[in-house]
Amino acid sequence: MRRSRLVFGIATGLSIALAGCGGDEAVLGVNSGDQLSDGEIQALFNALGAAIGGIGGSPHLVRAPDGPMLASLGTISVDQSVNETAPCESGTIGVTGKVEGTVDDETFESDLSMRLTLNFNTCAVTAETQTLTLSNPPGIVYDMNFTIGQESFAASGSQIGGFEFTTGDGRVGSCAIDLNFDVSYTTGTTPNSTVSGEVCGRSAAQFEPYTGI
């Protein structure tokens, strides 16, 4: 089987993009009501990364042409729509959008961009001692451009949007997310990552949003 059958799963397993509802334009959320703790916000990012990474690992999302796999195609174009659902502890996250760019069929060197739409369908996440239940509006817009070399990875992107939440201890509110990130990695070194902007009214630099590494 040609390795390009798995290339989308490998590439998106490294770096998947979230995105928000409401078409092509990002919609900024609002901060209102009760607050989430720093630990709860980080647990949210962790859960979202795990859910989207699971979708990215699905090898059926991009396939090589049917028929005998006899020779490499070399550089192949990717123009792939995504329409998937990831499970939460209860409820789901809907992800739709697009992945475009090029991938080398043999080396997996890639130059890709992603815009995917993330919608919360009463998605429950355990954070610290509480259960957070997330819902729209507006959703989260996550754009990413990234390159994968033989021994390197680099990505830049943004997350814009927000969500409404309820917690097991009775808190109710909404959070806005508006952050940017840059990340790079070379084999044998420590990844370099910078995060700026705000999440739930706090500096995004203190959190670790899902950036693909």
Sequence and secondary structure as in RCSB ss.txt:
>XXXX:A:sequence
MRRSRLVFGIATGLSIALAGCGGDEAVLGVNSGDQLSDGEIQALFNALGAAIGGIGGSPHLVRAPDGPMLASLGT
ISVDQSVNETAPCESGTIGVTGKVEGTVDDETFESDLSMRLTLNFNTCAVTAETQTLTLSNPPGIVYDMNFTIGQ
ESFAASGSQIGGFEFTTGDGRVGSCAIDLNFDVSYTTGTTPNSTVSGEVCGRSAAQFEPYTGI
>XXXX:A:secstr
  THHHHHHHHHHH     BSSTTS      EES   HHHHHHHHHHHHHHHHHHHT GGGS   SS   S   E
EEEEEEEEEEEE SSSEEEEEEEEEEEEETTT  EEEEEEEEEEEESEEEEETTEEEEEEEEEEEEEEEEEEE S
SEEEEEEEEEEEEEEEETTS EEEEEEEEEEEEEEETTS  EEEEEEEETTEEGGGS      
